[in-house]
Amino acid sequence: MKQKLLKLLLVVGLMATSVYAEVATQTNVTKLYIATFDRAPDSAGLDYWVESSGLELEGIAGSFFDQEETQAKYPDSTTTEAFIASIYSNLFKRSVDSEGSAYWIGELDSGNISKSLFILAVVNGALGDDATILANKTEVGIAFAQKGLNDTTLATSVISEVTASSDTVTSALSVVASSTATYADTDFEATDWTEVTHSKNVDPNFDEVFDDSQVKRLDIVVSAERWQSMLDDMTATYGTFGSITTGGVDTGMQPNVGGTDMGMPPSAGGGAGTPRVATLVDSDEDPIFVPADIYYNGTQWYRVGIRFKGNSSLQSSWSSGILKLSFKLDFDEFEDEYPQIDNQRFYGFKKFSLKNNYNDKAQIREKVAADVFRESGMVVSHTAFYRLYVDYGNGAEYFGLYTLVEEVDGSVLDTQFSSDDGNLYKPEDGSANFVAGTFNQEDFEKKTNEDDEDWSDIESLFSILHDSSRTSDASSWRASLEAVFDVETFLKYLAVNGMIQNWDTYGRMPHNYYLYNNPDNGKLTWIPWDNNEALQEGNMGGALNLDFSDLESSSWPLIANIYADAVYRAKYDAYLAEVKDEVFNSTNMYNLYDTYSALIESYATSERAGYTFLNSSSDFAQAITELKTHVDSRESAVESYLAQ
């Protein structure tokens, strides 16, 4: 009976092998490394076998036995029994049962199956704890390679203690995270480096970088291997590119892509128009950084850290088969690996976000919202339009029209405050809504002073916001609140945000704002962020009413408690009138919309399928018209509110 079962498993394993042999992926080649070498794949090796070898999985498995490492590990003197025992130990950390060993010895010694196919059969036949252990080792192995690690001694030790327990995976991933990658492209001279363009010793050049009068070009040049590692990291986190998911199950709606072809436009599966995603993956990990070169006006910036960025917008674009994804650029992210770029800057700026104008057929919401906040006297990031090209080995390809956004935890603090010494927080989820008794420091990520375990300024705001004096002694409560929180700035923010409408922020969602403890006055100052969903009614119940009558007060007390105070409400009303009269009105906004639409139209409407949120070029003009209608309606709404 056991002999029959073993033969059945062999048939099933070989059937699975024939499927796996069709294409080599990071996952199945990593399993080969684990089975054959008892280690994680080195980064260079995995890149070669998956991207450059031109072999299917079965061919790779066979080629492994031509390698010196394999021959050293399994010399000619190795008995078949010892070889089988080694493979089982490598994969599952256990011995093979005696009857199974005898069966495989017979198959191998008779020549019915090769050693490479035997390995594939055992890998694909893993069940129960064996499958769990292999999956855990594979997760660690892929992480090892994606970190750019090539130390084979570390590759062996990092998976040696991985078992079916998730704790062992966490421990191994921690080792990977703390390890330093090695790079083969460190021998270069930064010949384009100048004090003005690359040095940290100059003030940020806003006129050069954030020029509202033109759409400048930015090129990213990244190796095929590094680009693929970025895509594979996305796949590991969010699923197959171009595959709409429901409850985490792949529904099969995906473009015909694979390997480096994932850099090409999808042939199906939502390559244009409104992106779709049914279920968001909750991940605390950012996409991986890789080194790439940036070119601007014929000048090169070297080994710049690039990664994909975003949350729901990133997942939705990815799952809909739209490769126009947002990027984060950090110009000295890899300065430890490349000493030539120590303190590298881009005209005085350390980092940017390149926003993909997600779900915005006009492609100007991010920029216009920032302009309105700035014109209203708020601290906010500078923005500018750029057309982006990416070369990942096939020449420069147009990725579309992007909005370059200044990072808050950088030049915004340096240039819009007297000092960047204060605590900067990026609240997200949980207690970021300021409900009484919920404070959790993990929800208020520090972007400055990260090593200082002190959130007392945030805790003070929580305490005072909910103090009983709010209703018993309002004057005293206001004085206490204003000692720790810049209420005037927050009221102005509420007025601007309410006027332009922006649902994807505080009041509906516990994110998309920063708090900075201004060293000049010790007050937490509100800084708006991520405004691509502004200038429309929006989702999640839509943007809040001007009188906050649709606000769930118990869930958003920072608005509810402040607006409930008559003194603060009068100031809010005054700011609303000021914003309408001086900034956000039909005269100003029609001119701005006309100027920007004329500037960007040719770049927006020439975006390629798979790299655009437009269904047709007419979508752009229609979206601009809708924005003009929107400003008319908002003027009327504010006038009606103030007349009450």
C-alpha positions in Angstrom: 0.0 0.0 0.0 2.7 2.5 0.9 4.6 1.6 -2.4 1.4 2.5 -4.3 1.0 5.7 -2.3 4.6 6.7 -3.0 4.2 6.0 -6.7 1.0 8.2 -6.7 2.9 11.0 -5.0 5.6 10.7 -7.5 3.1 11.0 -10.4 1.5 14.0 -8.7 4.9 15.6 -8.0 6.0 15.1 -11.6 2.8 16.6 -12.9 3.3 19.6 -10.7 6.9 19.8 -11.9 5.7 20.0 -15.5 3.7 23.0 -14.6 6.5 24.7 -12.6 8.9 24.0 -15.5 7.0 26.4 -17.7 8.4 29.5 -16.0 11.1 30.2 -13.4 10.0 32.6 -10.6 11.8 33.9 -7.5 9.6 31.6 -5.4 10.2 28.3 -7.2 13.9 29.0 -7.8 14.3 29.9 -4.1 12.9 26.5 -3.2 15.5 24.9 -5.5 18.2 26.8 -3.6 16.9 25.6 -0.3 16.5 22.0 -1.4 19.9 21.7 -3.2 22.2 24.0 -1.2 20.4 24.2 2.2 20.6 28.0 2.0 18.8 31.2 0.9 19.6 32.3 -2.6 22.2 35.0 -3.0 20.8 38.1 -4.7 23.1 37.9 -7.8 22.5 34.2 -8.3 18.7 34.4 -8.0 18.7 37.4 -10.4 20.7 35.4 -12.9 18.6 32.2 -12.9 15.3 34.0 -13.0 16.1 36.9 -15.3 19.1 36.0 -17.5 19.5 32.2 -17.8 16.7 31.8 -20.3 15.9 28.4 -18.7 12.7 27.0 -17.4 12.6 25.6 -13.9 13.5 22.1 -14.9 16.5 23.3 -16.8 17.6 25.4 -13.9 17.3 22.4 -11.5 19.5 20.3 -13.9 22.0 23.1 -14.3 22.4 23.3 -10.5 24.2 20.0 -10.7 26.8 21.5 -13.0 27.8 24.1 -10.3 30.9 23.8 -8.2 28.9 24.3 -5.1 26.7 21.3 -5.8 29.6 19.1 -6.7 31.4 20.1 -3.5 28.3 19.4 -1.5 27.5 16.1 -3.2 30.8 14.6 -4.4 30.9 11.4 -6.4 31.4 9.4 -3.2 27.9 10.5 -1.9 25.6 7.5 -1.7 22.1 7.7 -3.1 20.7 7.2 0.4 22.8 10.0 1.8 21.8 12.3 -1.0 18.1 11.7 -0.4 18.6 12.2 3.3 20.3 15.5 2.7 17.5 16.9 0.4 14.8 16.0 3.0 16.9 17.6 5.8 17.5 20.7 3.7 13.8 21.1 2.9 12.0 19.9 6.0 14.5 19.5 8.8 13.6 15.9 9.2 14.7 12.4 8.0 13.0 10.5 5.3 11.1 7.4 6.4 12.9 4.1 5.6 10.3 2.8 3.1 10.2 6.1 1.3 14.0 6.2 1.2 14.1 2.7 -0.3 11.6 3.7 -3.0 13.5 6.8 -4.0 16.8 4.8 -4.0 15.3 2.4 -6.4 14.0 5.1 -8.7 17.3 7.1 -8.7 19.6 4.1 -9.1 17.6 2.6 -11.9 17.6 5.9 -13.8 13.9 6.3 -13.8 14.3 9.8 -12.4 17.1 12.2 -12.4 18.4 13.9 -9.2 17.0 17.3 -10.3 13.5 15.9 -11.1 13.6 14.1 -7.7 14.2 17.4 -6.0 11.3 19.0 -7.9 9.0 16.1 -7.1 9.8 16.3 -3.4 9.4 20.1 -3.4 6.0 19.9 -5.1 4.8 17.0 -3.0 5.3 18.8 0.3 2.2 18.6 2.6 1.2 19.6 6.1 4.1 20.8 8.3 6.6 20.1 5.5 4.7 22.6 3.3 4.6 25.1 6.1 8.3 24.8 6.8 9.2 25.1 3.1 6.9 28.2 2.7 8.5 29.8 5.7 12.1 29.1 4.5 11.1 30.5 1.0 9.7 33.7 2.5 13.0 34.3 4.3 15.1 33.3 1.3 13.3 35.7 -1.0 13.7 38.5 1.6 17.4 37.7 1.8 17.9 38.0 -2.0 15.7 41.1 -2.3 17.8 42.9 0.3 20.7 42.5 -2.1 22.6 40.0 0.1 25.2 37.7 -1.4 27.0 36.2 1.7 26.5 32.5 1.3 27.5 31.8 4.9 24.8 34.1 6.1 22.5 32.6 3.5 22.9 29.3 5.2 22.6 30.4 8.8 19.6 32.7 8.2 17.3 29.7 7.3 18.9 27.1 9.6 16.5 27.8 12.5 13.4 28.4 10.4 10.6 25.9 11.3 6.9 25.7 10.9 6.6 28.4 13.7 6.0 31.9 12.5 8.2 33.2 15.3 11.2 31.7 13.6 10.3 33.5 10.4 10.1 36.8 12.3 13.5 36.2 13.9 15.1 35.3 10.6 13.6 38.3 8.8 15.0 40.5 11.6 18.4 39.2 10.8 17.9 39.9 7.1 16.7 43.4 7.9 19.7 44.2 10.0 22.2 42.9 7.4 24.0 45.1 4.9 23.6 44.4 1.2 26.6 44.2 -1.0 26.6 45.8 -4.5 28.7 45.1 -7.6 28.3 48.6 -9.1 30.3 50.6 -6.5 33.2 51.4 -8.8 32.2 54.6 -10.5 33.1 58.3 -10.5 30.4 60.9 -9.9 31.6 63.1 -12.8 28.4 65.2 -13.0 28.6 66.2 -9.3 28.7 69.9 -8.7 28.2 72.0 -5.5 25.0 73.6 -6.9 23.3 70.5 -8.2 24.4 67.7 -5.9 25.8 69.1 -2.6 24.1 69.4 0.7 25.8 72.7 1.3 23.3 74.8 -0.7 19.8 76.1 0.0 17.0 74.2 -1.8 16.4 75.8 -5.2 12.7 76.1 -5.4 12.7 78.0 -8.7 14.6 75.3 -10.5 12.7 72.3 -9.1 9.2 73.6 -8.5 8.6 75.7 -11.7 4.8 76.2 -12.3 5.4 77.5 -15.8 6.6 74.3 -17.5 6.4 70.5 -17.4 9.9 69.3 -16.9 11.3 65.8 -17.7 12.7 63.3 -15.2 14.3 60.0 -16.2 14.8 57.0 -13.9 17.3 54.4 -15.1 17.3 51.2 -13.1 18.8 47.7 -13.9 16.4 45.0 -15.1 17.2 42.9 -12.1 16.5 45.7 -9.6 13.3 46.7 -11.4 12.1 43.1 -11.3 12.9 42.9 -7.6 10.6 45.9 -7.0 7.8 44.2 -9.0 8.3 40.9 -7.3 8.2 42.6 -3.9 4.8 44.2 -5.0 3.6 40.8 -6.1 4.6 39.2 -2.8 2.7 41.9 -0.8 -0.3 42.7 -3.0 -0.8 39.8 -5.4 -0.5 39.4 -9.1 -0.2 42.6 -11.2 -3.4 43.3 -13.0 -5.4 40.8 -10.9 -8.5 42.2 -9.2 -8.8 40.5 -5.8 -11.8 39.7 -3.7 -11.2 38.6 -0.1 -7.6 37.8 -1.0 -8.6 35.3 -3.8 -7.3 35.9 -7.2 -10.3 36.1 -9.6 -8.0 35.6 -12.6 -8.6 39.1 -14.2 -5.0 39.8 -15.1 -3.0 40.9 -18.1 -0.7 38.5 -19.9 2.5 39.5 -18.2 5.4 37.7 -16.6 9.0 38.3 -15.7 10.4 41.5 -17.0 7.3 41.8 -19.2 5.6 43.2 -16.2 7.2 46.5 -17.2 5.2 46.6 -20.3 1.6 47.8 -20.7 -1.0 45.2 -19.8 -2.9 43.7 -22.7 -6.0 43.3 -20.6 -7.3 43.7 -17.1 -8.1 47.4 -16.6 -5.1 49.1 -18.3 -6.9 52.5 -18.3 -9.6 54.4 -16.5 -10.8 54.1 -13.0 -8.7 51.6 -11.0 -10.5 48.9 -9.1 -9.7 47.0 -5.9 -12.1 45.0 -3.9 -10.0 44.1 -0.9 -7.1 46.1 0.5 -4.1 44.2 1.9 -3.1 45.5 5.3 0.7 45.8 5.3 2.9 47.7 7.6 5.9 47.3 5.3 6.8 49.9 2.7 7.9 48.6 -0.7 11.6 48.0 -1.1 14.2 50.6 -2.1 16.6 49.9 -4.9 19.4 52.0 -6.3 18.8 53.8 -9.6 20.2 56.7 -11.5 18.2 59.9 -12.1 18.7 62.2 -15.1 17.5 65.7 -15.4 18.5 68.2 -18.1 21.4 66.0 -19.1 22.8 65.7 -15.6 23.1 62.4 -13.7 22.3 61.8 -10.0 23.9 58.5 -8.8 22.4 55.4 -7.1 19.3 57.3 -5.8 17.0 55.2 -3.7 13.7 54.6 -5.4 10.6 52.7 -4.3 6.9 52.5 -5.0 4.8 54.5 -2.5 1.2 54.7 -1.5 -1.5 52.7 0.3 -4.9 52.2 -1.3 -3.9 54.1 -4.4 -0.9 51.9 -4.8 -2.8 48.7 -4.3 -5.7 49.7 -6.5 -3.5 50.8 -9.4 -1.4 47.6 -9.2 -4.4 45.3 -9.0 -6.0 47.1 -11.9 -3.0 46.6 -14.2 -1.9 50.2 -14.2 1.8 50.5 -13.9 1.7 54.3 -13.5 2.6 54.0 -9.8 3.8 56.6 -7.4 7.5 56.7 -6.4 9.5 57.8 -3.5 13.0 59.3 -4.3 15.7 59.5 -1.7 19.0 60.9 -3.0 21.3 59.6 -0.3 19.4 56.5 0.8 22.3 54.3 -0.3 25.2 56.5 0.8 26.6 53.8 3.1 26.8 51.4 0.1 28.1 54.1 -2.3 30.4 56.5 -0.5 30.6 58.7 -3.6 27.1 59.9 -3.0 27.5 60.9 0.6 24.9 63.6 1.4 23.8 63.7 -2.3 21.0 66.2 -3.0 18.9 67.3 -5.9 19.4 71.1 -6.0 19.4 71.1 -2.2 16.5 68.6 -1.8 17.1 65.2 -0.1 13.9 63.5 -1.1 10.6 63.8 -3.0 7.4 62.0 -3.7 6.5 61.5 -7.4 2.7 61.2 -7.2 0.8 59.4 -10.0 -2.3 61.7 -9.9 -4.3 58.6 -8.9 -7.9 58.5 -10.0 -7.7 62.1 -11.2 -8.6 62.5 -14.9 -7.7 66.2 -14.7 -4.3 65.4 -13.2 -4.2 68.6 -11.2 -6.0 68.0 -7.9 -2.8 67.4 -5.9 -1.2 70.5 -7.2 -4.2 72.8 -7.1 -5.1 71.8 -3.5 -1.5 72.5 -2.4 -1.7 75.9 -4.2 -4.9 76.8 -2.4 -3.5 75.9 1.0 -0.4 77.9 0.4 -2.3 81.0 -0.8 -4.4 80.7 2.3 -1.3 81.0 4.5 -0.8 77.3 5.4 2.4 75.4 5.7 2.3 72.9 2.8 4.6 71.1 0.4 5.6 72.6 -2.9 4.5 70.8 -6.0 5.2 70.8 -9.7 4.3 68.8 -12.9 6.8 66.4 -14.3 6.7 63.9 -17.2 8.4 60.7 -16.1 10.4 58.2 -18.2 11.7 54.9 -16.8 14.4 52.8 -18.4 14.6 49.3 -16.8 16.6 47.8 -19.6 14.5 48.3 -22.7 15.1 52.0 -23.2 13.2 55.0 -21.8 9.5 54.5 -21.6 6.9 57.2 -20.9 5.3 56.5 -17.6 3.0 59.5 -17.7 2.4 62.9 -16.1 3.3 63.0 -12.4 3.2 65.6 -9.7 6.5 66.1 -7.8 5.8 66.8 -4.1 8.2 68.2 -1.6 8.6 65.9 1.5 7.4 67.4 4.8 10.2 65.7 6.8 12.8 67.5 4.9 12.9 70.9 3.2 9.3 71.9 4.4 10.6 72.0 8.0 13.9 73.6 6.9 12.3 76.4 4.9 8.9 77.0 6.4 9.8 76.9 10.1 12.8 78.5 11.8 14.1 75.1 12.9 13.6 71.4 12.2 14.5 70.4 15.8 10.9 69.8 16.9 9.0 66.5 16.9 7.3 65.8 13.5 4.6 63.1 13.6 2.8 61.4 10.8 -0.4 60.0 12.4 -2.0 57.0 10.9 -5.0 54.9 11.9 -6.1 54.0 15.4 -5.8 56.8 17.9 -5.0 59.3 15.1 -8.6 60.3 15.4 -8.0 61.7 19.0 -10.8 59.7 20.7 -10.5 60.0 24.4 -8.5 57.2 26.2 -7.2 55.7 22.9 -3.7 57.2 22.6 -1.2 54.8 21.2 2.3 56.1 20.3 2.5 53.6 17.5 -0.3 55.6 15.7 1.9 58.7 15.8 5.0 57.8 13.9 7.9 60.1 14.6 9.7 61.4 11.5 12.2 63.5 13.5 13.8 62.8 16.9 13.0 59.1 16.4 15.3 57.9 19.2 13.6 60.1 21.7 10.9 58.1 23.4 8.7 61.1 24.3 5.2 61.7 23.0 4.2 64.0 25.9 3.2 66.8 23.5 0.7 64.5 21.8 -0.5 63.2 25.1 -1.0 66.7 26.4 -3.2 67.5 23.4 -5.3 64.4 24.1 -5.7 65.4 27.7 -6.6 69.0 27.2 -8.9 68.3 24.2 -11.1 66.1 26.5 -10.7 68.1 29.7 -14.0 68.8 31.5 -13.2 72.5 31.6 -14.3 72.6 27.9 -17.9 72.9 29.0 -17.4 74.3 32.6 -14.9 77.0 31.8 -14.5 77.5 28.1 -12.1 80.4 28.4 -9.7 78.5 30.5 -10.0 75.4 28.2 -9.2 77.5 25.2 -6.1 79.0 26.9 -4.9 75.5 27.8 -5.5 74.1 24.4 -3.8 77.0 22.6 -0.7 76.5 24.8 -0.1 73.1 23.1 -1.9 73.3 19.8 -1.9 75.9 17.1 -5.7 76.3 17.0 -5.6 79.2 14.5 -3.8 77.1 11.9 -6.2 74.2 12.5 -9.2 76.5 12.0 -7.8 77.8 8.8 -7.1 74.3 7.7 -10.7 73.3 8.4 -11.9 76.3 6.4 -9.8 75.6 3.4 -10.4 71.8 3.5 -14.1 72.4 3.9 -14.2 75.0 1.1 -12.3 72.9 -1.5 -13.8 69.5 -0.2 -11.4 66.8 0.7 -12.8 63.6 2.2 -9.6 61.5 2.5 -8.3 63.1 5.7 -9.2 63.8 9.3 -13.0 63.8 9.8 -13.4 60.8 7.6 -10.1 59.0 7.6 -7.4 59.0 10.4 -4.5 59.9 8.1 -3.0 62.4 5.5 -1.8 65.0 7.9 1.3 65.8 9.9 1.7 67.4 13.3 4.9 69.5 14.0 5.9 70.8 17.4 7.0 74.2 16.3 10.2 75.1 18.3 9.3 78.8 18.2 6.2 78.4 20.3 6.0 74.8 21.5 2.7 74.3 19.7 1.7 71.3 17.5 1.0 72.7 14.1 -1.3 71.0 11.5 0.3 70.3 8.1 -2.0 68.9 5.3 -0.7 66.1 3.2 -1.7 63.9 0.2 -4.4 66.0 -1.4 -5.1 64.0 -4.6 -8.7 63.2 -3.6 -9.5 66.9 -3.0 -11.8 69.1 -5.1 -14.7 66.7 -5.2 -17.5 65.2 -3.0 -15.5 62.0 -2.7 -16.1 58.6 -1.0 -16.7 57.2 2.5 -19.8 59.4 2.9 -18.2 62.3 1.0 -16.5 65.4 2.2 -17.9 66.9 5.4 -20.6 69.6 5.4 -19.4 73.1 6.2 -21.3 73.0 9.5 -20.1 69.5 10.3 -23.7 68.3 10.7 -22.7 65.0 9.2 -19.6 64.5 11.4 -19.6 61.6 13.7 -18.6 63.7 16.7 -17.5 61.0 19.0 -15.1 59.6 16.4 -13.5 62.9 15.4 -13.3 65.1 18.6 -10.6 67.4 17.4 -13.2 68.9 15.0 -16.2 68.3 17.1 -14.9 69.9 20.3 -13.3 72.9 18.6 -16.2 73.7 16.4 -18.7 73.4 19.3 -16.9 76.3 21.0 -18.6 79.6 19.9 -15.4 81.6 19.8 -13.7 79.1 17.6 -16.7 78.7 15.4 -16.8 82.4 14.7 -13.1 82.3 13.7 -13.7 79.4 11.4 -16.6 81.3 9.8 -14.3 84.3 9.3 -11.6 82.1 7.7 -14.2 80.5 5.4 -15.2 84.0 4.1 -11.6 85.0 3.7 -10.7 81.9 1.7 -13.8 82.4 -0.6 -13.1 86.1 -1.1 -9.3 86.0 -1.6 -8.4 82.5 -2.9 -11.0 79.9 -3.9 -13.5 81.7 -6.1 -14.5 81.4 -9.7 -12.3 84.3 -10.9 -9.1 82.9 -9.4 -9.8 79.3 -10.0 -11.0 79.5 -13.6 -7.8 81.3 -14.4 -5.7 78.7 -12.6 -7.5 75.7 -14.2 -7.1 77.2 -17.6 -3.4 77.9 -17.1 -2.6 74.4 -15.8 -4.8 72.5 -18.3 -3.1 74.3 -21.2 0.3 73.5 -19.7 -0.3 69.7 -19.1 -3.0 68.7 -21.6 -0.6 67.3 -24.3 1.3 65.2 -21.7 -1.9 64.0 -20.0 -3.7 62.9 -23.1 -0.7 61.2 -24.6 -0.3 58.7 -21.8 -0.2 55.1 -22.9 -2.7 52.3 -22.1 -1.6 50.7 -18.9 0.0 53.9 -17.7 -3.1 56.2 -17.4 -6.3 56.7 -15.5 -8.0 58.2 -18.6 -10.3 56.1 -20.7 -10.0 58.6 -23.6 -8.4 62.0 -24.2 -11.9 63.7 -23.9 -11.9 62.6 -20.2 -9.3 65.3 -19.5 -11.3 68.2 -20.8 -14.5 66.9 -19.1 -12.6 66.7 -15.8 -11.4 70.3 -16.1 -15.0 71.4 -16.8 -16.2 69.6 -13.7 -13.6 71.3 -11.6 -14.9 74.7 -12.7 -18.5 73.6 -11.9 -17.2 72.5 -8.5 -15.8 75.9 -7.6 -19.0 77.6 -8.5 -21.0 75.2 -6.3 -18.5 75.7 -3.4 -18.9 79.5 -3.5 -22.6 79.1 -3.3 -22.3 76.6 -0.5 -20.1 78.9 1.6 -22.4 81.9 1.0 -25.4 79.8 2.1 -23.6 78.6 5.2 -22.5 82.1 6.3 -25.9 83.5 5.7 -27.5 81.2 8.3 
